[in-house]
Amino acid sequence: MIPVAASTSSRPAYRRQMNYVDKSIQRSLLIALVVLEVVLVCVSTWVTYWHLNNLLEESLYRVHLVQTGPILTRLVTEGFAVLGVFALVNLTALMLAQRIWSRHENLVLKDFTKLIAKTRKLDFSSDPASHPQTEVLALAMAWRTQERTRFTAIRNQVAKLEASVSAGKSPQTLLLAVEDLNRLLS
């Protein structure tokens, strides 16, 4: 997932907002929906042509005038039938796309939530060896690696400070160790 900055004109400058986009799954869904629309248009055009052709043949080649309903009513009925099927297939496709997208989001959020839960507990032990599928997970794992390094340096600096205090080092040495620790904490 790639963060895309939202437009700044509609929100105050102090509010941070990022919209996340996952190009791989969105590209697949978009291609599938466009192909579906092209197929639907072709099929509905062919069905409409076939129905209109039958209707014209019924109307043109009659030997005896048979009492049939007005042609406009039949045209409207055929049109609504084709549009109804068109709308039903589109609605089904959109529901399927929404379900696929939700499943993908939930998988990403499940892994992301696990990483954040470990971070909340200050557990910076090694992360799973699996390769992150999305950029969000890759960024989270990179951040955790950076924080793991930072916390290790803080722990080492605190141990160094404790050793300096117990060894009775000079106040200037202790002050330098505290300044190094503050630099790591900020």
N, C-alpha and C positions, 0 to 999 in steps of 0.2 A: 504494500500500500504506500502510496506516495502522498505526502501532505501537500495540499494545494491551498494557498492563502486565499481567504475569502476577500471580497471587495471591502475596502476600508471606508467607502463613502457612506454606508448604511449603518455603521456601528461606531461607538465612541472609540477613541484612540487607545484607551486603557484596557479594553476588552480584547483578549486574545481568542481567536477562533480559527480552527483548521478543519477543513473538510478532507476526509481521507478517501482516496480513490484507489481501487485495485484494478489496474489495467488489464491484467490477464483474464480475470473472470468477466469483467465488464465487456471486454472485446468479444469474448465467446458468446455472451448473452446477446450483445448487439448484433453480431453476425447472424445468430440463429433467428432473432426476431425479424431482421431484414429479409432473410431468405424465406421465412414463413409468410411475411407480407407479400413478397413477390409471387410465391406459389398461390397464396389465397387470391390475389388479384387475377392471376392467370386462370385459375380454376373458376372463379366467380364470373369472369368474362366469358369463358367457354360455356358455362351452364346458362348464363343469360342469353347468349347467342343461340344455344340449342333450344331453349324455351321460346324465345321470340321467333325462331325459324318454324317451330311446330305451330305456334299461334298464327303466324302468317299463312302457312299452308292450309290450316283449318279455315281461315277466313277467305282465302283466294280461290281455292279449288272446291267450292261447294256447288253441287248440282242443284240441290234443293235448299231453299232457305230454311234452316233449322233455327228455331228460337233459342239463341244462346244469350248469355248475359252481356252487358256492354264490355267492349274490349278494354276500356280504360281500367275497369275493375280487375280484370285478369292480369293486365300489365302491372298494376300496383301490387296485387297479391304476389306475383312472381318476384317483383323487385324487393318486397319486404321479406320474402322467404330467403332470397340470396343474402340480403343485408343482415338478416337475423343469424344465419349460419356464420357469416363473416364476423359479426360481433361476438358470437358465442366462442368461436375458435380464438379470437383475439383475447377475450377475457380469460379463457383457459390458459393461453400462452403466458399472459401477464401473471396469473396466479402461480404458474409453474416457475417462472423466472423469479418471482418474489420468494418462493420457497427455496430455490437454489441459492439465491443471494443470502437469505437468512441463515441457511445451513452453513454457508461459507463464513459469514460473520461470526456465528456462534463458535465455529472451530477456531477461528483466530482469537476471539475473545477468551475462549477457554484456556488456551496456551498463555495468552497475555495475562490473564487473571492469576494463573499459577505463578508466573514470574513475579508479579506484583505482590502476591501473598508471601512469597519467599523474601522479597525485599522488605515488606512491612515487618517481618520477624527478624530483620537484619541477618538473614541467612544468605550469605554470599558464597555458599559452597558451589561447586561446579554445576553448571546448567546442563540439561540433557544434550547429548551429542548430536541430536537430530538437527538437520539444517533448517533454518527458519524458512517457511514457505512465503512469507510476506515481508515487506520492508518494515512494517511496524514491529514485527517480532525481531527482525535483524537489528533495528535501532534499540529495542529494549535490551537485547542480549549484549550489544556493544556498550550500552550505558551501564549495565550490571558489571561487565568486565572492568570498565573504567572505575566504577565505585569500589569494586573488590580491590583493585590496586590502591586506591586512595585510602580505604580503611585499613589495609595492611600497613601502609606507610604511617598512618595515625597510630596504630597499635605499636609499631616499632618505635615511634617517637615517644609514646607514653612510657614504654619500657625503658628507653634511654633516659627519660626524665626521672623516672623512679630510681634508676641506678645512680644517677647523678646526685639525687637527694640523699640516698642512703650512703653514698660514698663521701658525702660532706663536701661537695665541690663548691667552688666560689660562686657568689651570687651572680656574677657576670655570666658564667657558664650556664647557670640555671635560667637566667633571663634569655639567653640565646636559644636554649632548648624550648622554652615556653613560646618564644616568638616563632620558632619553626613549627611548633604544634598549632599555633594560631593561624599561620599561613596555610597549613594543611586543612584546617577546619573551615576556612573561608572560601 
